[in-house]
Each structure stands twice: as C-alpha cells, then as structure tokens.
C-alpha cells in the first residue's frame, strides 16, 4: 500500500490561517505543552521529572519542529530549529535555541520562575515550585480572547510531518489533536473553533521542510537557514488511526461492524435522541439482506396486527396471520437460502409486551412455540437467517418504557449526537460561523439546563438533500435557508424540551436568538452567542 501525505497546498493554507491568530501566543503554546505532559486542575506534574521533560520535548517537536533530519533534533546547539505555531508571521520573540535546550530548561524556568501570567494560570505545591497544576479559574487568564483558534489549521499543522496509509477526515485529525494534548470538553469549546476553512487534500509526496521554512522566512541572524540540509524522511511518523476507526458515533463505525454485531446478537435496538441516524443506519443495514420487512409501531398497534387474530369475513370469523408471522413463515421456509431483516421503527411507541405476546420467549433463539391458525397447529421459532432491528427515540415522552423482559433480549446500541459528521460534511455559506460549534453549544446548554442527556438536537437535521452540493457532496447551507431551519426547527425543539418555559429557553439560546432573527442580524447574533 502506498503512503500518502498532507499536500503542500493544505499545509500552506494551515500556515496562512495560523498567522492570522495571535491571542496569548506564548502562554497558549506553553499551555498545550504542559497539557500533553499531564497537567490539569486535579493532577499535578513535576517539571523536574525526566519523563515529564521528555513529554514536553516530544510535544514541542510535534507542534514546532521545522526540520526532519534527526541530527538537527538531537543537536542542542542547533539554532532556530522550531517555532511557536501561533507566532509564525515573523521570528519576533521566538527563541533561537534548539528544542533540546528550550523545552526541558528555558520553558520550565519561565513557568516556575514566577512570571505574572503563569501565576494566573498555575498553582504550585507549597513544598516544591516544580510541582504544578492548573488553577481552578485558569480560564480567567484567557478571558480577553477576541478569536478562537482554528482547529483545522492547528491540527493539520500538527500532522505536517506524518504519513498516512489512507485518506482520513478532518474530524479524525481534530480528535487526535485533542487526545494528544488531553483537551477536555470545556477547553474544546473555550479555545477552538471548528469552522472549516481548509480543504484537506492529500498527495503521494511528502512536503519538503524547506518549503515550510520558506513560508516563515530566514531569521535575521541565520541567512542560509531555509536551505539548510534536510534529507532524512525516516522521521516522518505514521499517523495513528485509532480515533478515526471506531468511536461511539454512527458516522465512524463501519456498517460491517454493525452487521457483525447483528449476526452475533440476532436482534438489536438502535436507540437515542431524534436526528442521530438510527433509521439511516437501519436502512444501510437493510442493503445487506435479501428480504426486508418494515413495520411502524404506534399506540394502536396490536398483537392482532403483529402475530394474528380473528377477523370477520363475509359474516364468518377466521384466523388471519399478522405481519410478523407472515414474514417469519417466509424466513423459515427459506432458512437455507435467503436472509431476512425485520425493521421495527419506533419500537417503543406500542405496548411491546402485548404486541409480542407469547412470542417474547422466541427471542432467546433456542425456543419453539406452537400457534394455531384456523385449526392448523404450526411450530414456530426464529431461524438464524432472520434478524430484527428496532429503532427507539429516547426523548419520546408520550409512551412508556420497554419492559426488561423485552430489552434484555436485544442488544441496545446507543446513538448519540455526532459532531464529527457536521465538521466533515456541513458548512454555512462563506463560512460565517461553525455549525458544529453552534450545535455543540446548544446541546451543552440543554444538558446543563435540563439535566437530561436525551433532550438534545441530533446532527441529522442538518443533512438536508436540498442543500447537498453536487460537486463535493457536502451540505452547504445558504444563510437564509439556515435561518429558516433555526427558526422553524431548532427553536421549536428547544421550546418543546423546555415546555415553553421562557427563562429556560433564554438560558439555552440567549436573549436574542429566540426572536426569529434573519439575515446579517442573525449571523452577528450567532457569532456573539458562540463567543461567550
């Protein structure tokens, strides 16, 4: 398999975006390095510990190194071999000493030396100034930020010297950046914007570090720096796909993984808030079967509909098989030939125990049951070639819970909101704001106000075919169309979740977004909402 790399054009766009971001550059750079070393509000790190120093050196290399020759990295006397990625428009106050000198000594001396800024961010153990953790209010130091850091730009820069075995999505690179630097949920929201400014493009050749150095320019005291010898591509690191293959969201788990799960489980309930791709996944799985039967449960759906019962036909009572039994007959008859899938949409909207009746025991897959239709007794069981999927909206407050006797016989697969789907596929025209950031903030406010993880807004409501681009298959929303979606879909959902409580609605959306704004006024209010 041929390795591929982030393209030179993509790295240049990353550089061009980063040089426009200049908030707290020195402190934020150091903050990320300390985060990789393990610092948090609850966990101290000891800066005199060699393992901590090694982590800081490694993080500095990943974020900042401008060469690939290992001799350059190991040389403590090298000059200008790294740069703060948040301060690359010129060399300015960037240190000239090597990573090997700066990271384990100069940075640590600055942090422990009692600089006013670090005293605001960190607190030291009384017995040793090298033992530090983040203050409980460390965000206060950064509260004058006027711009959030563009996550796509910094995460692309982070993998500028990586090789890939296959193309990956922007969200995967973002998530690996978060993981490497131990970024928590609050930090994600506070420091970073997921607005997608850069098209992620790969090619078959690694980018020459000389090209990257040429973007920055020679330091005043090092006139031949750009052309410095640098030929050791063995220091290109393989990109770790761990976070991009499987997670708890529907977009990144392969359909094959679900099919394998269903083969083992025989029946599963796909459950979660509305708009989280439960039915979408059920439809994808349907393509793996020869025969599909879909049934929509509702409060009036009965045992007679599902299993069967008496009907009056021309004045005569007779037995009629229900939808499931008819489908089961076919599956049993063709058990060695065809595959069968029963999809029960909104399985929780009927009285499931009554609808299944005595057939509940067949869900154990090692039971048989005799049923009589018009005097003919027939033996029933669930053959291996028949699988069952139910979908379940966990926010539906109009129906009861499925009882344990049913649920324990199904695998229960939870579908949460997948923000990565939005990051990779959904844009607002002209990139006025990040739809992913907007959805994440609304859902975070819903959770904190309502204390119910089910009462959130799903990603699928943004995947409307009428905004899907024929060129790149992304969902690109015109502002006016998005305004309608917000005012007539998102706002009513929030109002419903809050039972019309105006104070709660304002806690979630702020004072002005509930006023059904439009045009530039709407965009400016969204930007204001996201900046808080």
C-alpha positions as CSV (number, residue, x, y, z in Angstrom):
1,X,0.0,0.0,0.0
2,X,1.4,3.4,-1.0
3,X,1.8,6.0,1.8
4,X,0.1,9.4,1.3
5,X,0.8,12.8,2.9
6,X,-0.9,16.1,3.6
7,X,-0.5,18.2,0.5
8,X,1.8,21.2,0.3
9,X,-1.1,23.4,-0.6
10,X,-3.1,22.3,2.5
11,X,-0.1,23.0,4.8
12,X,0.3,26.4,3.3
13,X,-3.4,27.2,4.0
14,X,-2.8,26.0,7.5
15,X,0.1,28.3,7.9
16,X,-1.8,31.3,6.3
17,X,-4.7,30.7,8.7
18,X,-2.5,30.4,11.8
19,X,-0.6,33.6,11.3
20,X,-3.9,35.5,11.5
21,X,-4.4,34.2,15.0
22,X,-2.3,36.0,17.7
23,X,-4.1,35.7,21.1
24,X,-1.9,34.9,24.0
25,X,0.5,33.1,21.7
26,X,3.3,32.4,24.2
27,X,1.1,31.3,27.1
28,X,-1.2,29.2,24.9
29,X,1.8,27.4,23.3
30,X,3.2,26.6,26.7
31,X,-0.2,25.6,28.0
32,X,-0.6,22.9,25.3
33,X,2.9,21.5,26.0
34,X,2.0,21.2,29.7
35,X,-1.3,19.7,28.9
36,X,0.5,16.9,26.9
37,X,2.7,16.4,30.0
38,X,-0.4,15.7,32.0
39,X,-1.3,18.9,33.9
40,X,-4.9,19.5,34.8
41,X,-6.9,21.2,37.5
42,X,-6.8,18.0,39.5
43,X,-3.4,16.5,38.5
44,X,0.0,17.9,39.5
45,X,3.0,17.4,37.3
46,X,6.6,17.6,38.5
47,X,8.6,19.6,36.0
48,X,11.9,18.3,37.4
49,X,10.8,14.7,36.5
50,X,12.7,13.4,33.4
51,X,9.6,11.7,32.0
52,X,7.7,15.0,32.1
53,X,10.5,16.8,30.4
54,X,10.5,14.1,27.7
55,X,6.8,14.7,27.1
56,X,7.3,18.4,26.8
57,X,10.2,17.9,24.3
58,X,8.1,15.5,22.3
59,X,5.1,17.9,22.2
60,X,7.4,20.8,21.2
61,X,8.7,18.6,18.4
62,X,5.3,17.6,17.1
63,X,4.0,21.1,17.2
64,X,7.0,23.2,16.3
65,X,10.0,21.4,14.6
66,X,10.9,22.7,11.2
67,X,13.3,20.0,10.1
68,X,13.3,16.3,9.5
69,X,17.0,15.4,10.0
70,X,17.3,13.7,13.4
71,X,20.8,15.1,13.8
72,X,19.2,18.5,13.8
73,X,16.8,17.5,16.5
74,X,19.4,15.9,18.7
75,X,21.8,18.9,18.4
76,X,21.5,21.1,21.5
77,X,23.5,23.8,19.7
78,X,21.2,24.0,16.7
79,X,19.6,27.4,16.0
80,X,16.1,28.2,15.0
81,X,15.0,24.6,14.6
82,X,11.5,25.2,15.9
83,X,8.9,27.9,16.1
84,X,5.8,28.6,18.1
85,X,3.0,27.7,15.6
86,X,0.8,30.6,16.9
87,X,3.6,33.1,16.2
88,X,4.9,32.4,12.7
89,X,4.4,35.6,10.8
90,X,8.0,36.5,11.7
91,X,10.6,35.3,14.1
92,X,9.9,38.2,16.6
93,X,10.2,36.9,20.1
94,X,10.6,33.2,19.1
95,X,13.6,31.6,20.8
96,X,16.6,30.9,18.7
97,X,17.9,28.0,20.8
98,X,17.2,24.4,19.9
99,X,14.2,22.3,21.1
100,X,16.7,20.3,23.2
101,X,17.7,23.3,25.1
102,X,14.5,25.3,25.2
103,X,11.8,22.7,26.1
104,X,13.4,21.0,29.1
105,X,15.0,24.1,30.6
106,X,14.0,27.6,29.3
107,X,10.3,26.9,29.1
108,X,10.3,25.2,32.6
109,X,12.4,28.1,34.0
110,X,9.8,30.6,32.6
111,X,6.9,28.6,34.1
112,X,8.5,28.1,37.5
113,X,10.2,31.5,37.6
114,X,7.0,33.2,38.8
115,X,6.1,35.2,35.8
116,X,2.8,37.0,36.4
117,X,1.0,35.3,33.6
118,X,1.9,31.8,34.8
119,X,0.9,32.7,38.4
120,X,-2.6,33.4,37.0
121,X,-2.7,30.0,35.2
122,X,-0.9,27.7,37.5
123,X,-0.6,26.9,41.2
124,X,2.4,25.3,42.8
125,X,2.7,22.8,45.6
126,X,3.9,24.6,48.8
127,X,6.8,22.1,49.2
128,X,8.2,22.4,45.6
129,X,7.7,25.1,43.0
130,X,8.3,22.5,40.2
131,X,5.2,20.6,41.2
132,X,2.3,22.4,39.5
133,X,-1.3,22.1,38.5
134,X,-3.8,24.4,36.7
135,X,-5.7,26.8,38.9
136,X,-9.5,26.2,39.2
137,X,-10.0,29.5,37.4
138,X,-7.2,29.2,34.8
139,X,-9.6,30.3,32.0
140,X,-9.7,33.8,33.5
141,X,-6.2,34.5,32.1
142,X,-7.6,33.9,28.6
143,X,-10.9,35.7,29.0
144,X,-9.9,38.6,26.8
145,X,-9.5,36.3,23.7
146,X,-11.1,38.0,20.8
147,X,-10.8,35.0,18.5
148,X,-10.8,31.2,18.9
149,X,-8.0,29.1,17.5
150,X,-9.0,27.5,14.1
151,X,-8.9,23.8,15.0
152,X,-8.5,22.6,11.4
153,X,-5.4,24.8,10.9
154,X,-3.6,23.7,14.0
155,X,-4.5,20.0,13.7
156,X,-3.3,20.0,10.1
157,X,-0.1,21.7,11.2
158,X,0.3,19.1,13.9
159,X,0.4,16.3,11.2
160,X,2.5,18.2,8.7
161,X,5.3,15.5,9.0
162,X,3.0,12.5,9.1
163,X,2.4,9.8,6.6
164,X,-1.0,8.2,6.1
165,X,-2.0,4.7,4.9
166,X,-5.2,6.1,3.6
167,X,-7.1,9.4,3.4
168,X,-8.8,10.4,6.6
169,X,-11.4,13.0,7.6
170,X,-10.7,16.4,9.2
171,X,-12.6,15.4,12.3
172,X,-10.3,12.4,12.9
173,X,-7.2,14.6,12.8
174,X,-9.0,17.1,15.1
175,X,-9.8,14.3,17.6
176,X,-6.3,13.0,17.6
177,X,-5.0,16.5,18.3
178,X,-7.4,16.8,21.2
179,X,-6.3,13.4,22.5
180,X,-2.6,14.1,22.3
181,X,-3.0,17.3,24.2
182,X,-5.6,16.0,26.7
183,X,-8.0,18.7,25.8
184,X,-11.2,18.4,27.8
185,X,-14.7,19.4,26.7
186,X,-14.7,22.8,28.3
187,X,-11.3,23.6,26.7
188,X,-12.6,22.5,23.3
189,X,-15.5,24.9,23.5
190,X,-13.4,27.8,25.0
191,X,-10.3,27.8,22.9
192,X,-11.1,26.3,19.5
193,X,-13.4,26.9,16.5
194,X,-14.3,24.0,14.2
195,X,-15.3,26.3,11.4
196,X,-13.9,24.6,8.3
197,X,-11.6,27.0,6.5
198,X,-9.3,24.5,4.8
199,X,-9.9,21.7,2.3
200,X,-8.0,18.7,3.4
201,X,-6.1,17.4,0.4
202,X,-3.6,14.5,0.2
203,X,-0.9,13.6,-2.3
204,X,1.8,11.0,-2.9
205,X,4.8,13.1,-2.0
206,X,5.8,14.4,1.5
207,X,6.2,18.2,1.8
208,X,9.8,19.2,1.9
209,X,10.6,21.0,5.2
210,X,12.4,23.6,3.1
211,X,9.0,24.6,1.7
212,X,7.6,25.0,5.2
213,X,10.7,27.0,6.3
214,X,10.3,29.2,3.2
215,X,6.8,30.3,4.4
216,X,8.3,31.6,7.6
217,X,11.5,33.2,6.1
218,X,15.1,33.3,7.2
219,X,15.9,34.6,10.7
220,X,17.8,37.9,10.7
221,X,20.9,36.2,12.1
222,X,20.7,33.0,10.0
223,X,20.6,33.9,6.4
224,X,21.0,30.4,4.9
225,X,18.5,28.8,7.3
226,X,15.9,27.9,4.7
227,X,18.4,26.0,2.6
228,X,19.8,24.0,5.5
229,X,20.5,20.4,4.7
230,X,17.5,18.2,5.5
231,X,17.0,14.9,3.7
232,X,16.1,12.4,6.4
233,X,12.5,11.4,5.7
234,X,12.7,8.5,8.1
235,X,11.5,10.9,10.8
236,X,8.1,11.1,9.1
237,X,5.8,9.4,11.6
238,X,2.8,7.2,10.8
239,X,-0.5,8.7,11.5
240,X,-2.4,6.8,14.3
241,X,-5.9,5.9,13.0
242,X,-7.0,4.7,16.4
243,X,-9.5,7.6,16.9
244,X,-10.8,7.5,13.4
245,X,-11.9,3.9,13.0
246,X,-14.4,3.3,15.8
247,X,-16.0,5.5,18.4
248,X,-19.4,5.7,19.9
249,X,-21.0,7.6,17.0
250,X,-22.8,6.3,13.9
251,X,-20.6,8.0,11.3
252,X,-17.3,6.4,12.2
253,X,-18.4,2.8,12.9
254,X,-18.3,0.9,9.7
255,X,-21.6,-0.8,8.5
256,X,-19.7,-4.0,8.6
257,X,-19.1,-3.6,12.3
258,X,-22.9,-3.3,12.8
259,X,-23.6,-6.2,10.6
260,X,-21.1,-8.3,12.6
261,X,-22.8,-7.2,15.8
262,X,-26.2,-8.1,14.4
263,X,-25.0,-11.5,13.3
264,X,-23.9,-12.2,16.8
265,X,-26.9,-10.6,18.6
266,X,-29.7,-11.6,16.2
267,X,-31.7,-8.6,17.3
268,X,-30.8,-5.1,18.4
269,X,-32.5,-1.8,19.3
270,X,-30.9,1.3,17.9
271,X,-31.7,4.0,20.5
272,X,-31.0,7.6,21.0
273,X,-32.4,11.2,20.6
274,X,-34.1,12.2,17.3
275,X,-31.8,13.0,14.4
276,X,-28.9,10.7,15.4
277,X,-29.0,8.5,12.3
278,X,-30.7,5.4,13.8
279,X,-33.1,4.9,10.9
280,X,-30.3,5.8,8.5
281,X,-28.1,3.0,9.9
282,X,-31.1,0.6,9.8
283,X,-31.5,1.5,6.1
284,X,-27.8,0.9,5.4
285,X,-28.0,-2.5,7.1
286,X,-31.1,-3.4,5.1
287,X,-28.9,-3.4,2.0
288,X,-27.1,-6.4,3.5
289,X,-30.2,-8.6,3.4
290,X,-32.2,-10.2,0.6
291,X,-35.6,-9.6,2.2
292,X,-36.7,-6.7,4.3
293,X,-39.9,-6.0,6.2
294,X,-40.6,-2.6,7.8
295,X,-43.2,-2.2,10.5
296,X,-44.1,1.2,12.1
297,X,-45.2,0.7,15.7
298,X,-47.8,3.2,17.2
299,X,-50.0,3.2,20.3
300,X,-52.9,1.4,18.5
301,X,-50.6,-1.3,17.0
302,X,-51.7,-4.7,18.5
303,X,-51.0,-8.4,18.9
304,X,-53.5,-9.0,16.1
305,X,-51.6,-6.8,13.7
306,X,-48.3,-8.4,14.6
307,X,-49.0,-12.0,15.4
308,X,-52.6,-12.5,14.2
309,X,-56.1,-13.0,15.4
310,X,-59.8,-13.4,14.4
311,X,-61.3,-11.3,11.6
312,X,-64.9,-11.2,10.3
313,X,-65.0,-12.1,6.7
314,X,-68.4,-12.3,5.0
315,X,-70.1,-13.0,8.3
316,X,-67.6,-15.7,9.2
317,X,-64.8,-15.5,11.8
318,X,-61.5,-16.8,10.7
319,X,-57.8,-16.6,11.8
320,X,-55.5,-14.3,10.0
321,X,-51.8,-14.2,10.4
322,X,-50.2,-10.9,11.4
323,X,-47.4,-9.1,9.6
324,X,-44.6,-10.7,11.6
325,X,-45.9,-14.2,11.3
326,X,-46.3,-13.9,7.5
327,X,-42.6,-12.7,7.3
328,X,-41.5,-15.4,9.7
329,X,-43.1,-18.1,7.6
330,X,-41.0,-17.0,4.6
331,X,-37.8,-16.9,6.7
332,X,-38.4,-20.4,8.0
333,X,-39.4,-21.8,4.6
334,X,-36.2,-20.3,3.0
335,X,-33.9,-20.7,6.0
336,X,-31.1,-22.2,4.0
337,X,-31.3,-19.8,1.1
338,X,-32.2,-16.2,1.9
339,X,-31.5,-13.6,4.6
340,X,-34.4,-11.7,6.3
341,X,-34.4,-8.5,8.2
342,X,-37.4,-7.2,10.2
343,X,-37.1,-3.4,11.0
344,X,-39.5,-2.1,13.7
345,X,-39.5,1.7,13.6
346,X,-40.2,3.4,16.9
347,X,-40.5,0.1,18.7
348,X,-41.3,1.9,22.0
349,X,-44.5,3.6,20.7
350,X,-46.6,0.4,21.0
351,X,-47.2,-1.8,24.1
352,X,-44.3,-4.1,23.1
353,X,-45.1,-6.8,25.6
354,X,-48.7,-7.1,24.4
355,X,-47.7,-6.9,20.8
356,X,-45.2,-9.7,21.0
357,X,-47.3,-11.8,23.5
358,X,-46.1,-15.3,24.0
359,X,-43.5,-14.9,21.2
360,X,-41.3,-13.0,23.6
361,X,-39.7,-16.3,24.5
362,X,-38.7,-17.0,20.9
363,X,-36.3,-14.0,21.1
364,X,-34.0,-16.2,23.1
365,X,-33.4,-18.1,19.8
366,X,-33.4,-21.5,21.4
367,X,-37.1,-21.9,22.0
368,X,-40.0,-23.2,19.9
369,X,-43.7,-22.3,20.2
370,X,-46.9,-23.8,18.7
371,X,-49.5,-21.5,17.3
372,X,-52.9,-22.4,15.9
373,X,-54.4,-20.8,12.8
374,X,-57.9,-22.0,11.6
375,X,-57.4,-25.3,13.4
376,X,-53.9,-25.9,12.0
377,X,-51.2,-26.1,14.6
378,X,-47.8,-24.8,13.5
379,X,-44.4,-24.8,15.2
380,X,-42.6,-21.5,15.2
381,X,-39.0,-20.5,16.1
382,X,-36.7,-17.7,15.0
383,X,-34.2,-19.1,12.4
384,X,-30.6,-17.8,12.1
385,X,-31.4,-16.2,8.8
386,X,-33.9,-13.8,10.4
387,X,-32.6,-10.7,12.2
388,X,-34.6,-8.0,14.0
389,X,-33.8,-4.3,14.4
390,X,-35.8,-1.8,16.4
391,X,-35.3,2.0,16.4
392,X,-36.2,3.9,19.5
393,X,-36.5,7.7,20.2
394,X,-35.3,8.1,23.7
395,X,-36.9,11.6,24.1
396,X,-40.4,10.5,23.3
397,X,-42.4,11.3,26.4
398,X,-45.7,10.1,25.1
399,X,-45.0,6.4,25.5
400,X,-44.0,4.1,28.3
401,X,-40.7,2.3,28.7
402,X,-40.0,-1.1,27.1
403,X,-40.0,-3.6,29.9
404,X,-37.0,-5.6,30.9
405,X,-38.3,-8.9,29.6
406,X,-38.0,-7.4,26.0
407,X,-35.0,-5.2,26.4
408,X,-32.7,-7.9,27.8
409,X,-33.3,-10.0,24.7
410,X,-32.0,-7.2,22.4
411,X,-28.6,-5.6,22.1
412,X,-29.1,-1.9,23.0
413,X,-27.0,0.3,20.8
414,X,-26.9,4.0,21.7
415,X,-26.7,6.6,19.0
416,X,-25.5,10.0,20.3
417,X,-25.0,13.3,18.5
418,X,-22.1,13.0,16.1
419,X,-20.5,16.4,15.8
420,X,-17.8,14.9,13.5
421,X,-20.5,14.4,10.8
422,X,-21.1,18.2,10.9
423,X,-17.4,19.1,11.0
424,X,-16.7,16.9,7.9
425,X,-19.8,17.5,5.9
426,X,-21.8,20.6,6.9
427,X,-20.9,24.2,6.2
428,X,-22.6,27.6,6.3
429,X,-22.1,29.6,3.1
430,X,-19.0,31.8,3.2
431,X,-18.0,30.0,6.5
432,X,-19.7,32.7,8.6
433,X,-19.7,30.5,11.7
434,X,-19.3,26.9,12.6
435,X,-22.5,24.9,12.6
436,X,-20.7,22.2,14.6
437,X,-19.8,24.7,17.3
438,X,-23.4,26.1,17.3
439,X,-24.9,22.6,17.7
440,X,-22.4,21.6,20.4
441,X,-23.1,24.8,22.4
442,X,-26.9,24.5,22.2
443,X,-26.7,20.9,23.3
444,X,-24.3,21.7,26.1
445,X,-26.7,24.4,27.3
446,X,-29.7,22.0,27.0
447,X,-27.8,19.4,29.1
448,X,-26.8,21.8,31.8
449,X,-30.3,23.4,32.0
450,X,-32.5,20.2,31.7
451,X,-30.1,17.6,33.1
452,X,-31.3,15.1,30.6
453,X,-28.8,13.7,28.1
454,X,-31.6,12.6,25.8
455,X,-33.0,16.1,25.3
456,X,-30.5,17.3,22.7
457,X,-30.6,18.1,19.0
458,X,-29.3,15.5,16.6
459,X,-26.9,16.0,13.7
460,X,-29.2,14.6,11.0
461,X,-31.4,17.6,10.9
462,X,-28.6,19.5,9.1
463,X,-28.3,16.8,6.4
464,X,-31.0,18.0,4.0
465,X,-30.8,16.9,0.4
466,X,-31.8,20.3,-0.9
467,X,-28.5,21.9,0.3
468,X,-26.3,19.0,-0.7
469,X,-23.6,20.0,-3.2
470,X,-23.3,18.0,-6.4
471,X,-19.6,18.8,-6.6
472,X,-18.3,17.6,-3.2
473,X,-21.4,16.0,-1.6
474,X,-21.2,18.4,1.3
475,X,-24.2,20.1,2.8
476,X,-23.7,23.8,2.2
477,X,-26.3,26.0,3.8
478,X,-27.2,29.4,2.5
479,X,-27.7,31.8,5.4
480,X,-31.4,32.4,4.5
481,X,-32.1,28.6,4.4
482,X,-30.2,28.1,7.7
483,X,-32.2,30.9,9.3
484,X,-35.4,29.0,8.4
485,X,-34.0,25.8,9.8
486,X,-33.1,27.5,13.0
487,X,-36.3,29.5,13.5
488,X,-38.8,26.7,12.4
489,X,-37.0,23.5,13.5
490,X,-34.3,24.1,16.1
491,X,-36.1,26.8,18.1
492,X,-39.4,24.8,18.3
493,X,-37.4,21.8,19.5
494,X,-35.8,23.8,22.3
495,X,-39.2,25.3,23.2
496,X,-40.7,21.8,23.4
497,X,-37.9,20.5,25.5
498,X,-38.4,23.4,27.9
499,X,-42.2,23.1,28.0
500,X,-42.4,26.7,26.8
501,X,-40.5,28.0,29.9
502,X,-39.2,31.3,28.6
503,X,-36.4,31.6,31.3
504,X,-35.1,28.1,30.4
505,X,-35.2,28.9,26.7
506,X,-33.2,32.1,27.3
507,X,-30.7,30.1,29.3
508,X,-30.1,27.9,26.3
509,X,-30.2,30.3,23.4
510,X,-29.6,33.7,24.9
511,X,-31.8,36.8,24.8
512,X,-32.0,37.5,21.1
513,X,-31.9,34.2,19.2
514,X,-35.4,33.4,20.3
515,X,-36.7,36.4,18.4
516,X,-36.6,34.7,15.0
517,X,-33.9,37.0,13.5
518,X,-32.9,37.0,9.9
519,X,-30.0,37.9,7.6
520,X,-26.9,39.7,8.9
521,X,-28.6,40.3,12.3
522,X,-29.0,36.6,12.7
523,X,-25.3,35.9,11.7
524,X,-24.0,38.5,14.1
525,X,-26.1,37.2,16.9
526,X,-24.9,33.6,16.3
527,X,-21.2,34.9,16.4
528,X,-21.9,36.7,19.6
529,X,-23.6,33.5,21.1
530,X,-20.6,31.4,20.1
531,X,-18.0,33.9,21.5
532,X,-19.4,33.7,25.1
